[in-house]
Structures are given as C-alpha cells and as structure tokens.
C-alpha cells in the first residue's frame, strides 16, 4: 500500500463503517486514478470532499427508518445525558445513583429502552426526592455537596416539579418506544458530552444567578444543535428537529422556573437554542434550488 | 443498494445536472463520469471524488440513477451507473426549463 493510498484510507474513516466496507475500495481506486503519479499526499480538494462526503453519508444512513421514533430516541438520549451530567459531580456521595443513571444512559444508547425504563424511574424518583429534601431508598445527607466539576450543591435551585418534568418526559419517550421495533444503537460520543454538560466553567454569568449556564455547556449545545440543523437540511428529515424540541422543552422548563430573575444572558442563551431548533424544523422544507440559481 | 434509503431534498444542483447528462450516453463508472463532467463543462465543474459519489447516492435515492453492473478491474471494484427513465425525464425537463429561460433573454438582446 502506497503512502497516498494509506492517507486516503485514513480520510475514508469519515464514512460509516458499512459504506466503507461496501465501497471503500472503489472510492480509493478512483482517487488513485485521479492522482498524479508522483503524488504522496491527498489533494486538499479531495480531502475536503471525502470529509464532507463522509459526514453526508453518515446523515443519509442515520435518516433511515421511522423519523418520529428515531427523533424520540435521540431526544431522550440527549436529555438523559443532561440528567447524568446533573448527577456526575455528586457521584462520590451518591455512587449507587450515579451508576444507575449511567446504566440508564448505557441502555438507551444501546437501543435497550425497556431495560432503561426501571433505571430511569428509580433515578428519577431519587432525584425528585433529593430536590424536595426527602429520603428515598437510602439515607442521603442533604444538601449533597459536589466532589468536582461544580461548586453548587445538588438541585440547590431546582424545584422537585422541574426535576420531575425532565424524568417524566424521558419515561414517556421510553414507554412510546418500548412498543415495536427496538431503536438503533447510538454513538459512544454521547458519553463525551456528559462532562461538558456537568462542568460549571468557564463562567460567563454572574455567580449569584440561581441557574448559571456554563460556557462549556452552551458551546456544546450550540455545536450539537448546529449539526442537527445541517443534518436536517442534508436529509430533508424532521427527526433532528423533534429531538432538539424535546431537549429545548426540558431546558425551557429549567429556565422558566426562575423566569422572574432571568438575565439577558439567559434569554440570549435560550433564544439561540430556540432559533437553532426552529431552523432544524424548517430547513427540511426549504425551497428547491435549481441549476440557474446555483 | 439504494432501496429503502431516504429521499433527501429534491434539489437538482449543477453538478447533478452534469452527472445526469454524462450518463445519457450509457452506463459509466465513477472515474469516467468525472472525466466527462469536466469535458462537458469545459473544466468548470470538477467535483471531488467524495462529492461525486455523494451525488450518485442521492440520485440513486431519488431513483434517477441505478447501478447497472459491478466489475473488478486491475483488482479494483467498479460500479457502472445508469440513468433511469425518471432520471432521463428529469434532466430533459431541466434542460427544457433552462432553454425557455435562456430564450427570454436572447429574444430581448443581441443574441436574437
């Protein structure tokens, strides 16, 4: 294998594994046919084409099957990543509940929604109990102080009803998904999102605000929703908008609880998420682009 | 291969138009399509390999092209793509539309 072929094969990793297995050799053959005989590094144009082509192919493959079921599953996965992130800084004090929350996310990522449901119910009930200052299943010292990632005690500014809405929404999604074909497995990258959602830094809001949103969380959410808009445009499919709307619903509920004390930064943050969600909903219905308008 | 895949958007971009036009003369493999698209457009449209195969997949999803046959040449896999009846109708409709649009300008200018 020549260095050029090896580098093209490396770039082909942007494509889904199934596509690579079926057509990877063919694409490499055409790339080598197009390359100058003495060339050892890929042309920039070809490298960019492979990266964008691979991402488009991933979106094309992801857009198969029922859009509403997949959208529900994707939205539930995102909300559960946020719920695990809310638990993560306190895992030292609540190891059992941290593990159960992680198992719930693991089951959902692997498409095992029926298995995830009892874990979500248990962790949800415990989270609501902590938010309301009650004891459930085991004795918990309240308030629960963090071990890392954030300085704030657990659910210090969250009403039990707000916590219940998030877990209730996930339960409804999982119940709806438990009938019929099992959802597909999702990317392991969802685990990488959890520490970014849990980390309270870098701070950009006043420390005294009851619901500070960190820059790491906002940057991740904006990046993921931006990808959702792009995927919705490429595939012309509503599943990403449905998932984004579910996530936005939970964030809106969390912010709405403190509506009277929200700052302009909070409103800008919410507005950005809402704008990206609306774009994901409307771009699949964008006008037809014709040759003359290119 | 294309069965069961989503339709995607129904836009016909300029590279798609040239790919469909190249296939009007008969089934072609990827490298040949690239060369003919370059010739037809006087080198103006030169899709990268990743872009070309993305276009072929999308045209396949919409039923405008199909895989005619697969071969192995010098140890390399090759798919030959063929334009379908609906692909031929689509490219003809697009050509007719552009012709009519061009005529609007030509009959009002020195082209007439």
Interface residues (C-beta under 8 A of the other chain):
Chain A: X22 X23 X25 X26 X27 X28 X29 X30 X31 X33 X34 X43 X45 X46 X48 X49 X50 X51 X52 X53 X54 X56 X57 X60 X63 X64 X233 X234 X235 X236 X237 X284 X286 X288 X289 X290 X291 X292 X294
Chain B: X1 X4 X5 X6 X7 X8 X9 X10 X11 X12 X13 X14 X17 X29 X30 X31 X34 X47 X48 X49 X50 X51 X53 X54 X57 X58 X61 X76 X77 X78 X79 X94 X97 X98 X101
